């Protein structure tokens, strides 16, 4: 496109230059705090729209998911800012999790185990700060209307205090406990993880049939066979289980088995949880292989045998396999079992393995002391909290519901990591009594800070051990509504208060569908337990951006689309137009055609604005009475405004975009502007033009913020220095103005004008060429003068009755794939009968009678042709028939 030289003054001269326009407005919006939220405790919370934005994990650079999700949030923020006024659109970074640690290790090529905790934490802060600065710049380049004065990091002292306050409050309410128990463990990250951080992954493995010997001379048989995919757990075997209804194996119950290779003896116990259909129906219990092992361990008070350590390395309990990885030990044990004669069969399988979603490492189960939030007893309350929220789309509630119904563990919140928010806890060295930090002292780090007491209140001991674990990152990011509302303990009133109570509960929680069980659920848990309220009124769940073949983007597949490449080729506003192309909640493919369409729309908006600027003064007076065609346009505009407002209130961005584009491009640009060119001195048309143009800019503003701001400032701004007052993005959202017109008649009149314009073009006639006589059958009452004037029709007649039009059969197409097998050799006669016209179509019965046969309606298709035999030429539109003489 032609690009003029741009200075700092908006102008409509030349072509639209997105590079200059977009960067200029991005700077000014930030520099002049156009989107700043001014806190006010006295403000009516019903006049504030607060967004609980997701803090992205600091683990790399901007990807298409960030671009898409942030743009959807911005649509909501910009619309609500114009619609209701005050909007809080904050921004944060989640920089205290495993992802940040792994980023630091990768970036610096180091291992956290090689550093002192404080030293490694400092390295994490430095690496994250660099990525955050780059990420912030890229987010600002998207033109999002974020309030950059309201930002936070989940590792900053203020947030650490809130996170530790949350821990203390739940502890005092009896909602937290510390327990030595089996926990899900990631050997790669060397930390406990929660149920939500696991996912199933299909992996190749082997089933191994292994013979176990029975002990005792009076044993009912010599041996039995168990099937397992994890022979490396044999040294950790503590019992064997049989279902009480298993007729084939119930004789084993009460006997004792000897473990192959390791020779220790274990009891054989009955339990109804055994799956008789799996393998031989006899199962070994090891501490621990899976959830069943844990349940049996607890239910039957079994001993603990730890054969695998925190890094998935075999312990001394594994004897000659000590020091091997689990994979190495698995193969070595299978070989030795075969040599010993205990391996009876082995075959390949593919099965689901539970892995840590962060690193794809198969999880283990280890006994350790961990902190938990009790949630299983409140599942119904969390479900009810979910029902109180509005879900966009509604179907996403099912995912939330299924997650809660499937919960089997309380929420494990402690992590064995180096970087994170520490637990504000010390333990008595003598009796292990928990010593909690004082609220006034938070945030604290027990590794460097002293406990608040000099003697244990339980036993009087004076030696204390600091808690070394840190919080799970979700234990902090689940507090984002409270962080943004300024939740804190008020020592004077001895209660929790908020600096900005008007924000809570938040109006919207936007996020991806992949973290419903992570972020959304945990936020409901934390905020509900602290405040007794649901933390937000509505949640908007976005889908994922797929590649053009609807495959998930993956670096391993080589199908990743980089935002930097897209933004270097297309204007930001065109990318925003693309982001509104799919229904919220749906995964959708990245397609360049939507970006190209966005570019074309920007040019259309720019050129239409220039044309309007030449046809009408910037602020014409409203005439005493509008002419029919102009009143119709404004009535149609009222209808569009009502539709768009309803769509945007329901977060139906795709419907709003498509409705607006169709009306703006087809009705306004292609039809009405062409009419306006012939009526440029008409005060009624001038007023309608300017009213519609201003409204279009306001309606497009949430979608195309840069282009609309540039045009608005060039044409309608009062020239004041205070952008916050003159920006199109702080104007009031349009509302229907009550214009009334016969919309159907106006639409038909537009069809007639378009048809006549097309007729002149096809016959190479100038648009101002007179047409002698045109007759119209169709509803155009009140628009006759407009049609005559615009299309230079000398004599326009409105017909009371339709012209004599004959409908004839143009062709009959047979479905030969069905007709051939059914009628065989008669197909030729059927074709001949149709060709000669010797057939009958019975519309009542839906059959074709030809060549002595009846063909049902699924065997043929009739194409009709309408012809006019009178004087003149007939043109048909959707709602009218025209006769030109």
N, C-alpha and C positions, 0 to 999 in steps of 0.2 A: 504494500500500500504506500501511497505517497505520504511522506512524513515531513511536516514543516519544522523549522527550527522553533523550539519551545523555550520560552522564558518562564518566569515564575508567575505570570499572569494567565489565567485560563482564557482561552479563546477558541472560537469555532472555525477560525481560518484554517484552510488547508485540510489535510486528512487527519484521521485520528492516530496519534502516536502513543501507543500504550506504554512503551519503555519510559518515556519522559513523564507521562501523566501518572502512571502507577507509582513510581518511586517518589515523585513529588508529594503525592497525597499521603503515602505511607509515612513519610517524615513529618508532615504537618499534623496529621492526626495524633501522632505520638508526642511531638514537641508541644502541642497546644492542649494536650489532655482532653481531647474531644470526647473520649469514652471513659473518663474517670468517674468513679462512683464516690459520691460524697456521703460518708456515714452520718447518720442522724438517728439517735435513739428514739426521738419523738415522731419519726416518720411513720405513717400508717403502713404496716407490713403488706397490706393489700395493694399498695401502689408500687411495690418493689418486686422486680423479677430477678431472682438470684439463680445462677447456674453453678452447679457443683461439678466443675470441670475435672476431667481425669488428668492427674499428673503423670506425664509420660515417664517411663522408666529410662534412666540415663544409661543406655547400653549401646549407643550408636547414633546414627544420624537420622534425619527425617526420612520416612518412607511413605508410600502412597496411602497407607492406612491413616497415618497422622494427618496428611493433607486432606483426605476425604472427611475423616471424623471432625477435624477442626473446622472445616468449612460448613458442615451441617450445624455445628454449634453456633457458628457465626450467623448463619441464616436466622436461627432462633433469636439470637441476641439483637441483631439489627432490627428485625421485625418488632420485637417486644419493646425495644428502646423507642421506636417511633409510635408504637401502638399504646403503650402505657407509661412511658417516661423513664423511670429510674431502673437501671439494669446493673447488676454486679456480674461481670464476666472476668473472673480471675484466672491466674495461671500458676501452676506449680510444677516442681520436678520431684519425682520419686527417686532419690539418690542414696538410699540406705540399704539396698537389697543385695542379694547374691549377684544380680546382673551387673551392678556397679563394681563389685569386687572382681568379677570375671573380666569386665572391660579393662580394669586397671591392670590385672595380670597380663592380659593380652597386649595392651598398649605398651606396657613397659617391659614385657617379656620377663616377668618375675613370678614367684610363687609366694603366696601370703604366708606360708609356713616359715619362710626364711627371714621374716621381719618381726620385730616387736610390734605388739598390737597398735600402740600409739603411732609408730612410724608408718605402718601400713595404712592406718586410717588417714593420715595426712596425705599420703600418696593418692588415696582414693579421692579425697577432696580436690586435689589439684587436677587430676584427670577429669573428674566430673565437671569442674568449673569450666574447663576448656570446651567440653562438649556442650554444656549448657549455654555458654555464650554463643556458640555457633548455631545451636538449635533455636535460641531466642531470635537471632537475626533472621533465620529462615522463616520462623513463624511470623515475624513482622513483615517479611516480604510477601506473605500471603494476604496481607491487608485485613487480617482479622481484627475485630473491634474489641480486643482484649484490653482490660484496664491494667496497664503495665506498672501502675503504682500498687496494685494488689497482687503480689507474687509471693511465693514461698518455696522453700526446699524442705523435704521431709527429714533432713538431717540438721537443719538449723536449730539453734538453742530454743527459740520460741516453740517450735514444733516438738522438740525433744521434751520440753516441759509438759505440753499437752498430752503427749503420748504416755509419759510417766504418770501424769495425773490420772489418766484413764486406767492404767494398771492399778494404781492405789485404790481408786474408787470401786472398781470391780472386785478387788480383793476384799475390801471392807464390806461389800454387799454379799460376800460369799459366793461370787460367780467365778472365782479363779481358785486353782489348787495346784500344788506341786506334788508330783508323784513319781516314784520309781516304777516304771512299767514299760512294756514293749512299745516302741514308737517306730513310725515309718522313717527310714534312714536312707540318705543318699550317700553312697560310698565315694562318689566323685567330688561332691561339695563338702563331704564330711560333716554333715549337719542333719538334725532331725527336720522333717518337713511335715506338712499337714496333708490331710486327705485331698484337699482341693488342688494340691500341687502335683498330683499323680494323674497320669493318663495311660490308657491302654495302647500298646503298640504291637502289631503282629510281627512275630519273629520266628525264625527257624530254630528247631530244637530236636531232641530225641526223647522218646519214651524208652525207659529201661526197665525190664522185668528182672528183679533181683530176688534171689532165694534167701529167706531167713530161717535159721534152724530153731526148732523148739527144744527147750531144756527139760530134762527129767525123763526117767525111764518109763513113766506112765503117761507120757504125752500122747495125745490121740493120733499124731502123725509125726513124721520126721521134720517136715518143713512146710512153709507156705511161701507164696510169692507176692511181692508188692510191686506196683508200677510207679515210677517217679521220673520227673524231668530234671531232678536236682540231686543226683547221687553224692555231690560234694557235701550235702547236709547229713549224711549217714553218721559221722562222728557226733553230731548234735542230737541224735535220736534219743528220746526219753520215754517213748511208749509206742504201742501199736494199737490202732482202733479198728473195731468191727461193729457193723450195725446189728442191733439185737434181733432184727428180722431176717438177717442173712442166713438162710438155711444151710448154704454150702460152707460157711465159715464160722458159724456160731460155736462150733466145738472148740474154737481157739480161745474164746472168752475165759479169762481167769488163768490162762497159761502164761508162761514166760518165754520170751524170745531172746536169742543171742544175735547180736549185730555182726554181720559179716565184716571182715577185715579188722574190726576194732574189738570184738569179743565182749563188750560190756552187755549186761543183761537188762531187759526192760519188760514191764508188764504189758499184757494184752487186755484192753479195756473195751467195754461196750459203750457206744454213744450213737444217738440217733442222727447226728449231723454228718455221719459218713455217707458218701455218695456211692451206693452199691453198684451203680451203672458205670462207674469210672474205674478203668483198669481191672484189677482182680477183685475189687471190693474191699480189700484190706489196705489200710493206709498207715504209714509211719508218721509220728508226730515229732517234729524237730523244733528246737527253740532257736530261731523261728524261721519258717519258710513262707507262711502266709497268714491271713487273718484267722483261718480255722485253727492253726497251731496255737495262736494266741488265746483263742477262746477255750481250747482244750487245756492249755497250760493253767489258765485261771480257774476253770471249772473243776479240774481234777487235782489242783495243787501239786503240779508236777515239778520236778527239779529243773534247774536252769543249767544248760550246757552251751557255752558260747564257743562256737567253732570258727566264727568269722568276725574279724575286728571292724573298726569304723571305716577302714579303707578297702573293705572287701578282700582282705588277706586272711589266709587260714591261720588260726592260733595254734598254741602248743597242744590243745585238745585234739588237733587233727593228726598228731603224731608225725609220721614221716612226710606228711603233706604240709607241715608248718612252713609259712613264708610264701606259699604259692598263692596266686590269685585264684578266685573262685573258678574261673574258666580253666585255668591250668589244672587245678585240683580235680575238677569234674572229669577231664579226660584221663588223668592219671588213675583215679579211683576206678573208672570203668575198665581200664586195661587190667588193673590188679584183680578186680572182681572176676573178669573173664579168666585170668590165669588161675584163680582160686577155684573156678567152677561155679561161682555164685551168680554169674550173669547168664540168664536163661534166654533173653531176647533183647533186641534193640532195633528201633525203627524211627525213621524221620517223621517229624510232625511240624505243623505251623500252629502256633497258639498265641493268645494275647498275653503279653508280659506288662506288668505295671512298671512304668518308668517315671523318673523325675522330669517334669515338662521343661525345666530349664536346660538340662544337659543330655536328656535322652538316656540316662543311665538307669539300668534296672535297680529298683529299690530293694533294700533288705529291711529286716525288722530286728531292732536291737533294744535291749533293756537299758534304760538310763533314766536319770532324774530330769524331768521336763516340767515346764509350766503349761497349764491348760486353761482355756476359758470354757466353762460348762455351757453347752448349747443343746445337748440332746433332750434335756427336760423342757426346753422352751420352743421346740420345733413348731408346735401349733401356733404359738404367738408370732413367730417370724413369718409363718404362712399368712396369718391374718394381716400382718403389717404389709405384706406384698399385695394382698387383696385390696388394701386401702389406697394403693397407688394407682395412677392411670398409667397404662403400659402402651407405648407406641413402638412397634405394633403390638396389639393385644396378645398375639400368639406367643410372645416371648415370656409371658408369665408362666407358661407351661414348663419352660426350662428351669426357671427359678423353683417352681413347685416340685419338679422331679428331683432336683438337687437336694432340697431339704428332706424330702421323703426318703432318699437313699442314704442319708447321713448315718454313719456307723461309729464315728469317733467324735469326741469333744475336740475343740479347736486347739491344736498344739501351737503355742505362740513363741516358744523359745528356740533360738538358733545358735549353733556352735560356730559362730563366725567371728571375724575380727572387726568388720566395719558395720556399724549399726547403732541403734539406740540401746544403751545398757539398761538392764533391769535395776531399779533403785532398791536393791535388796542386799543385805549381808546375812550371814548365818553364824550362829554361835558355834564355835569350834568344839564345844563339849556336848551340847544337846541338839544341835542342828536347828534350834529355834530361829524363825524368820524375823529379821529386824528390818522394818520398812523405813524408808527415808521420810523426813518431814516434808509436807507440801511446800512450806516456805523455802526450802532449800533447793527445790527442783529447778533446772535439771542437775542430776548428780551422776558421777561415774564411780561406782564402788571400788574400782581398781585404783583410783587415785584419791578419792574422798573418804573421810572418816565416817563411821556410822554415827547416828544421832544419840547413841547411848554409850556409856563407859562400862556398863555391866549388863549381862543378859537378864531381862526381866523374868525369865523362866527359871534359870538355875544359878544366876549370879556370876557366871563365867565372864572373863574379861578378854578373851581371845575371839576374834571374829574373822570369818572368811568371806571375801567378796564374791558375789555372783559374777561369773565370767561370761555368761550367755548374753545375747542381745535379742531384741524383739524381732519376730517375723516382720518383714516389710509391710504385710497387709494389716498388721496390728496398728500401724501408724497411718497408712494411706486410707484405712477405713474411717479415719477421723476427719476427712476433708471438710464435711459440712461444719463441724465444730471448730476446725482450724480457721476457716474463712469467717465464721461468725464471732471469733474471738472468745471462745469458751475458756474459762479459768476459774480457779477457786478464789472466792472473795473471803479473806480472813476476817474482815469486819462483820459481815453478815453471816459468816460461817455457812456459805452455800455456794454452789456453782452458779455463775452468771455469765452473760455474754456481752461483749462490747457492742455488738450489732445485733440485738435480738430481732430486729425487723427482718433479718435475712432468713431466720430459721423458723420452721422447716423451709428448705430450699424449694424453688419451684420446679427445677429440672435437674435430673441426673442423666447426662448423655454419656454413652459408652458403647464399646463393642460387645457383640453377643458372646464372644469367647471368654469374657471375664465376669459373666453374671455370677458364677459360683465363687469367684475370687473377690472382686471389689464390691459389687452391688450387695451380695449377701452379707459380707463381713461388715459393710457400712451399716446395714440395717441392724445387725447384731449389736455393734458397739453403740450406735446412737440411740437405739431403742432402750438398751440397758441403762444408759446414762440419763436420758431425758424422758423416757416413757412415751416418746413420739416417733412417728415414722419420719426419717430425716428429709424426705423430699416428697412433693405432691405427685410428680410424674417422672417417668424414666423413658428416655428415647434411646432405643437400641439400634445401632447401625450395623450393617453387614460388612463383609470384606470385599476389597477390590481384587478381582481375579484377572488373569491374562485374557487375551482375546479369544482363547479357546475354552474359557470358563474353568481353567485350572488354577489352583492356588499358586500364587507367586512364591518362588523358592530359588535361592541362589544356586542350589544343586541342580535345579532344572534349567537354569540359565534364562528364565522367563521373567525376571524382575524388571519392572519399569521404574526408573529412578526419577523422583520428582524434579531434581535439578535439570535433567534433560528435557522434561516436559515444559518446565517454566522458562527454559531458555528459548524454546521454540514458539510457545503460545502465551498470549497475555494472561495475567492472573484471572481477569474477569471471565475469559473463555474457559479456564480450568474450573472456575466456580460454576459456570453454566453446565459443564460436564458433571460436576458433583451432584447436581440436582436432577440427574437423569434417571435415578432409580428410586423405587419406594424405600423408605426407611426400614431397615431390618433385613433387606434382601442382599445377598451377595450378588455382585454384578460385574460384568467384564469391562476392562479398560478398552475403550474404542475411540480411535482418533476422530471418527466422524462427528462425535459430540463436541470435540474441541474445535473442529473446523466450523461446525454449526454455530458455536459460540463466537468465533471470530467474525463470521458473517453477520451475526446479530449485532455485534458492536458497531460494525460499519453501517448497518441499516439504521441503528439508533442515532449515530452521529450524523449521517446524511439527512435523515428525516428531521433532525433538530435544526440543521442548517436551512432546510427548506421552510420549516415553520417560521424560522427567524426572518425569512424574506417575505413571507405571506402575511404576517400579522405583527402589530406592535407588541412589546413584551407584556404590557398590562392593559389590555383593552377594557373598556367599560362593558358591562352586561347590558345588552339591548332590552328594551321594554318587552319585546316578544321574540323568541327564537323561531327561526324558520324550521319547518318539519324535519329536514335532513339533519340539521345541526342539533335539534332537540333529540332526535333519534340517536345520534352518536353519543350524546351525554347520558341518555338513558341506558344505552348499551354499556357505557363506561361504569355507570352505577352498578349495573348487574355484575360486571367483571370485578369491581372492587369488593362487592359482597362475597363473591365466590372466592377470590384470593384470600380475603380475611379469614373466611371459614377454613380454607385449606391450611393456611399458615398456623392458625390456632391449633389445628390437629397435626401439625408437623408433616403435612403432606406436601413436601417441597416439590416433588416431581409434578404433581397435579397442578400446583400453583404456577410453576414455570411454564408448563405446556399450555395452560389456559391463557396466560398472559402473552406468551409468544404468538399464539394463534390470533388473538384479538389485535395485538399491536401490529403484527406483520401483515396479516390478511385484510382485516377490516379497516384499520387506520391507515397504514402505509399504502397498500395496494388499491384500496377503494376510496377511502375518504380523502386522502391527500390529493389523489387525482381529481376528485371533484373540487377540492378547495382551490386548485390551480386556476379553475375557471371562475372562481368567486372571491378572488383575493381582496377586493374592495368592499366586500359585504361585511358589515359589522357583526352580524349573527355568526357568520363563518369564522371571522377573526376571533371572536370570543370563544367559540367551541374549540377552535384549533389550540389556542393557548391553554384553555382549561384542561383539555385532554393531554396536551404535551406535558404540562407540569405534573399532572396525575401519573402519567406513564413513568416519568423520571422517579417519582416517589415509590411507585409500585416495583420498579426494577431495582431500586436502591439496595435492598438486602442481597440481591443476587449479583449485581454489577456495581459495586460501590465506587470504584475508581472512575468509570466512564460517567456515571450519573452525577458524581460530585463535580467533575470537570465541566460538564454541560451546565449544571445548575449554577455554578459559580460564574461561568461565562455569560449566562443569560439572565438569571433571576436574583443573584445575590445582591444585597444592598451595598456591597463594597466595604462593609465594616471590618475592622481588624480582628474582631472576636469570632474566630471560626466556630467556636462552640455554639454560638447563637445563630450563625448563618449557614452552618453545614446542613446539607440535605438530610444527613443521618440523624439530626436532632429535631427534625420537623415532626409534626403530628402525622400519623398514618392517615391516608385518605379515608373518607367515609362516604357512603352514598348521599348525594345531594337532593334526591327526591325528584329528579327529572322523569317525566312521564311521556311515553310515546308508544305507538303501536309497533312493538319490536318486530313482530312477524312481517308487517307491511314494509317496514324499513329494510329488513333483511332481503325481502323479495325485490324491492327497488334496487338494492345493491347488486343482486343477481342480474337484473335487467340491464343496469348500466354496464356491468362487466361483460355481459353477453354482447351488447352493442359495441363496446370498445373492441372486443375480440373480432367481431364481424368486420369492423372498419379496417382493423389490422390485416386480417386475412384477405380482404379485397383491396389492400393497398390504398385505402382512403385516408386522408388527413383526419385527425380526431375532431377538427372543427368543421368538417364537411357536413352539410345539411342532409338529414334523412327525411324524405318527403312524408312518409306515413308509416307509423308503427302501431299495431294493435297488440294489446297485452291482455291475456287472461291470467289472473292471479291477484292476490291481495296487495295492492299498491296505494290504497286510499290515503290521500294527503301528500303523496310523494310524486304526483304527476308533474308538477312544475319543475321539481328538481331533475327528473329524468329528461324532460324536454330541454331544459336550460343546459345541462351538462353535456348531453349527447347531441344537441342541435337538431331536435326532432320537430319538424314543422307541425305535424298533425299527430297527436297521441290519442288513441282511443282505448278505453277500458271495456273489455268484452264482458257481457253478463253471462254468456254461455260459452262453453269451450268450443273451439273451432272443430270442424269436422275432420277428425283424425282417424285413420284406419289402422287398426293393429293387425298385422299379418305375420304368419309364420315365416321367418327368414330361413331357418334350417332346423332339422331334427338330427341330433347326434346320438348314435347308439353306443351302448357299452358292450363292445364286441367280445370282451373277455367273458361276459356272462351270456350274451345273446347267442354267440356261436355254439357253446356246449348245449344250450337249451333247445335251440331250434334247428341246428345242424344244416342240412341241405336247403332249408327254407329261407336261410339268411338272404340269398340272392333275390328271392321273390319279395322279401320284406324291403330290401333296398330299392327294388324297382317300383314297388308301390309308393314308397315315400317320394322317390324321384318324380313320378308321374302325378303326384297329388292325390292318389286314390287311397286315402286313409281318413280316419276319424279320431279326433282327440276328445275323450270323454273327461271333462274337467271334474265332474261330480265324483266319478269312480276312480279317476286318476290313472286311466289306461289309454294305450294307443292301439287302435284296431286297424290292422293292415294285413293283406294277403291271407285273410281268414284266421289270423292269430290275434291274441290280446297280449300286449306287453305291459307289465306293471311299471309304475312310475320310476322304479329304481334302475330300469333298463334303458331309459332314454332321457334326453334333455332337450327342451324346446327353446330355441332362441327367437324372440319376437322382434318385429321391426315396426316402428310407428311411421306412417306416411301421411302427408297432407296433400290433398288433391285440389285445393282451392287456389285462388290467385295469390301471388306473392310467395315469399320464402319463409319456412317455419324454422324457429330456433327454440329449443326446449332448455329450461333450467330446472333446478330441483323443485322450485315452487311456482314456476310460471311457464306460459307458452307465448312466444312472440311471433307475430306475422309482419314481415316487412314487405311493403309494396313499392 
